[in-house]
Amino acid sequence: MVQGSRADLPAPPTIGELEAKYSLYCKAMRLLLKEGRSAEEIQRTVAWSRLQQLHLCLPNRYKEPGYLLAVLRRDLS
């Protein structure tokens, strides 16, 4: 079977696109916590990986996803 080319894959989001959707990723994490998902399950989500990308590229502006998870968990308690 012939595999698709790399041109078939969507381009990764730019930093600007990630920044524009930051609140959406935080909202997704909040909803996952409300659903009772474990930290391990949340770490396998797109929202987590996008927040991780933001933190790695702009660490002075965006906190680690683990820190955000702890803050959101505290706020929901």
DAGIDA-V507206 format. One record per residue. RES is the residue in one small letter. OMEGA is omega in whole degrees, -180 to 180 (999 if undefined). Layout:
RES_OMEGA ; RES_OMEGA
This chain:
m_-179 ; v_178 ; q_179 ; g_179 ; s_179 ; r_178 ; a_179 ; d_-178 ; l_176 ; p_178 ; a_178 ; p_-178 ; p_176 ; t_178 ; i_178 ; g_178 ; e_178 ; l_179 ; e_-179 ; a_-177 ; k_-178 ; y_-178 ; s_178 ; l_178 ; y_177 ; c_178 ; k_178 ; a_178 ; m_179 ; r_179 ; l_178 ; l_177 ; l_179 ; k_178 ; e_179 ; g_179 ; r_179 ; s_179 ; a_180 ; e_178 ; e_-179 ; i_-180 ; q_179 ; r_-177 ; t_175 ; v_-179 ; a_180 ; w_-177 ; s_179 ; r_176 ; l_177 ; q_178 ; q_179 ; l_-179 ; h_-179 ; l_-178 ; c_-177 ; l_-174 ; p_179 ; n_-177 ; r_-175 ; y_-180 ; k_175 ; e_178 ; p_179 ; g_177 ; y_179 ; l_179 ; l_179 ; a_179 ; v_-180 ; l_179 ; r_178 ; r_-179 ; d_-180 ; l_-180 ; s_999
